Amino acid sequence: MASQPNLSHLLPAARLRQLARDWLREDAPAFDYGGYAVGDRQECAVLLCKSPGVLAGFPFFEAIFAEVGCSVEWLQSEGAWAEPISRVAEVRGPAKDILLGERVALNCIGRCSGIATSAAKACQAARESGWHGEVAGTRKTTPGFRLPEKYALLVGGASCHRYDLGSLIMLKDNHVWASGGVTQAIRSARRVGGFALKVEVECRSLEEALEAGECGADIIMLDNFAPQDLHPTASTVKASFPRATVEASGGITEDNVAQFVGPNVDVVSLGCLTQSARAVDFSLKICRDPASKPPLRNFVF
């Protein structure tokens, strides 16, 4: 992957600390019997990547170990593609504290790297079609883990889409049905959303899409359209409302995304990027003599 800016600057330090504390408290709410067994001898542990993927989640991994008093030295860059088996980082600190943070940190970096890998593959597939729109995630995230998952999308080259309910006024099918129709839903939302928030409407037919455009929707989502229906519908919507953003969503994966991108589609959103991503496999191995840099075959997996 191409080099990218340091995305960790997006993350408020206080929020990182709070997440790390919450995750560690969940994993060790009382006694740490294993920590008692190993004591506080200073050790170095090597973070190994054991399956291919895009490396992501570094700020969260680092925050977890900072919370338990350990330091992390990165040997590779976030956003880089890693092949197995490769060294990614070294963690130093008391043995009990390295092992206290181990599983929480591995869960986090593995999950983030899996999402970044899926996002990168989807973006590559879309770009190879000659398309220049945005591949986006959705709000289909793990409760309590949304910030790392949204961050991982960015590392993989995708857009976050909206972060939460207040980031964008999105009127889905249930909003439309419950409010009495597209027009009423948009008017009601505009009344309280003011000038600062865009309005997106989920549309299941050309008629709904044109009604949304007539009412001033900023983003018109064509939801669950088959590719053969999506593109002529998107063309009609763009011809009528050239300033509106057209988004395609529903049933799109990294394997079929090329069928959904086109000249009249500005955004494709994929819930599978966060909902179905396979974690990248990592392990953390204590090395008694880190200066010797033992060969990887000496590690037991």
N, C-alpha and C positions, 0 to 999 in steps of 0.2 A: 504493500500500500504506500501511497505517497505520504511524505511527512505532513504533519498537521500542527496547528497551534496547540498550546498547552490547555486542553479543555478543563483541567482541574481548577483553573481560575474561576470557573462558573460556580463552584461549590462553596457555600459559606462554611467557614471553619467550625462555627458553633453547631451547625447542622450535622457535619461529619462526626464531630465528637459525640453528639447525642445519639446518632444512629449506632455508632460503635458501642456506646455504653448500653444501649437497649439490647443489642444482639448478644453482647457478652453476659448481661444479666440473665437473659433467657437461657443461655447455655450453662451458666454456673450461678444459680440462685442461692446456693448455700456452700457446702464443703466441696473442695477440690482434692479428692483423695489421691489422684494421680500426681498432682502437683506436689503433694507432701512426699510422695515416694521418690521424686527426682531431685527435689531441693532447688537451691538457687545458684548452682554452679553456672558460670558464664559459658555460653555455648554459641555456636553459629549453625544455622540451619539453611539449607539450600532449597529454594523453590524451583521445582522442576515441572515443565510442561510436558505432558505425556500423550497428548493428542493434538492434531493440527488445528490451528485457529488464530483469530485476531486477538491480541492481548488487550484486555480492558478491565477496568475496575481498580486501577492502581491506587487512587486516592482513598478508597474505602478500605482496601487491604492495609495501607499504611496507617490509616486512622485507628484501625483495630489494634495494631501492634503498638502504636504510640500510647494508646489507652492502658496497655498492660506494661508499659515501660521498656519496650524493645525498639530497636532501630531497624530500618529497612534500607538496603542499598540495591538499587535497580541495575540490572545488567543488560536489559533490553528496554526498548521504548514502547510506551502505550500506543496502540494502533498498529504495531508491527505484526506481521504474520510469523508465527512460531511453528516450527516443525518438531515432532518428538524425536528424541528426548533432548530438551534443551534447558539450560539454566536461565532462569528469568530474574531471580533476586537472591540476596542473602539477608537473613534475619538474625540479629544478634541481641542477646540479652540473657537473663537467668533462664535456666531450663524450664522451670515451672511456668514461667510467664510466656515463653515461646509456645509451650504446649497448651496453655490456657487459650491463646488466641488462634491456634492452628486451625481447628475445624471451622470456626466462624469465618476466618479469613479465606480459607480454601473454598468454602461454599460461595462466598461473595465473588471472588475473582473467577471461579469456574462458571458461575451463572452469567456474570457480566460478559465474559469472553465469548460464551456461547451466543448471546444475543448480538454482540458486535459482529461475530462471524456470519450469522444469518443475515444481518443487515448489509454487510459488505457484499455478500453473494447476490442478494436481491438488487443492490445498486449496480453491481457489475453487469448483471443480466439486462437491466434496463438500459444502461449506457451502451451496451453492445448492440442494441437495437437502433442506436442513433438518436435516442430520446434525451431531452435535456430538462425534464421536469424533476419533481421531488418525490423520492420514495420515503414514505412516512410510517411510523408505528401507529399505535392506537392507545386507548386507555385500558386495554386488556393486560393489566399488570398484576403482579403479586401483591396482595395487601401488605403494607409495611415495607415494601421493597421497591416502590415506584421510582424513587430518585435514582438509585443505581441502575435500574432497567432503562429509564429514559436517558441517563448519561451514556449507557452502553450503546444505545441507538446512535447517538452523536459520534461516538468513537468509530462505529462501523460505517459512518458516512450517510446515515439516514436522518430524516427530520423527526423530531419528537412528536409532532402534532400537538394537540393541546395537552397541558400538564394535568389540569383538573377542571372541574365544572365551571370555575370562574375565569378560566383563561380564554375562553371562546364561547359564544352562544351557539351551541349545537342543538338543533331541533330535530330529534330523531322521529321515527315513525310513530312511536307512542305519544310523543309530545303533540304531533300533528293530529292524531286521532282524538286524543283527550281534550284538545283545545277547540276542536271543531273544524279544522282544516289548515292548510298551509298559510293562507292569508291571515287568519286570526292569530295563529301561533307567532308569526313574524311580528305583527303589530304589537302583540302583548309583550314580546321579548324586547323589542325596540324601546318600548315605553320605560323600561327599567335599566336597559343596558347602556343607554347613552351613546355618546360619540366614540368612546374609546374601544369598544368591543365589536369585532366583526360577527356577523350572523352567518351560520352555515345551516343548510337544510338538507336532510336526508330525503332523497326522492326515489320513488320506485317506478316512475313512468315519465314519459316525455311531458305529459300534461302537468304533472306536479312540478317538474323542473322548470317549465315555462312560467308557471304561476309563481314559483319562488323567485325567478328572475324579475318578473313584473313587480313584485313586492320589494325588490331591492336587496335580495340576498347577496352577500358578498361571495359566498362559496356555495356551489351547488354540487352536492354529492350524489352521484349516480350509483345507487346501492344494489348489489346483486344482479347486475346486468351481465348477460353472457357477452363475450367479446364481439360477436357478430351484431348484437343489438347496441352495445355500448358506443361504438365509434360513430354510427350515423346519428345517434341521439346526441352525443357530445358535439358533433358538427353543427347540428341544428341549434343547440343551446348557445354555442360560441357565436354563431352567425347572428343570433338575436341579442345576445348580451356579451359583447366582446370583452368587457372589463371584468366580468365575473370569473372567478377561479372554478374550474371544473375538476372535481375529484372523483376517482373511481375507487370503489371499495366493495368487499364481499367476495370471498372465495379466491382471493389472489394469494399466491405463494411465490417463493423464490424460483420455483420450477416453471410457473406459467406466467410470470409477471410480464414477459415480453409480448404476450397476447393482449395485454390491457393498456399498454402505453401507446400513445399516438399523438398526432399534431394538435388535437383539440382537447387532450387530457393534460392537465397541469400537475396533478398530484395522484399518486396511487398509494393507498394505505393498506397495510398488511398487519392484521392482528397476530398472525403466526410468529412474527419476529420476536415478540415478547412471550406469547402464550405457548409456543411449541418449540422454542429453541433448545437444542441439545447442548448441555454444559460441556465446556472444554475440561479435560481431565488434568488436574494438577496434584502434586504431592509435595510435602515439606519434610526433608530429611536432615536430621542433625548429623553434622560432620565434626568429629572430635578434633581434627587437625585441618582447619579450613585453608591454612597456608599451603598445604600440599596439593590442593585441587585434585582429589582422587578421580579416576575415570568413572564415568557414569555406570559402568558395569558393576562397580562396587556397591552401588545402592540396591537395596532390596525393596521390591515393589509389591 
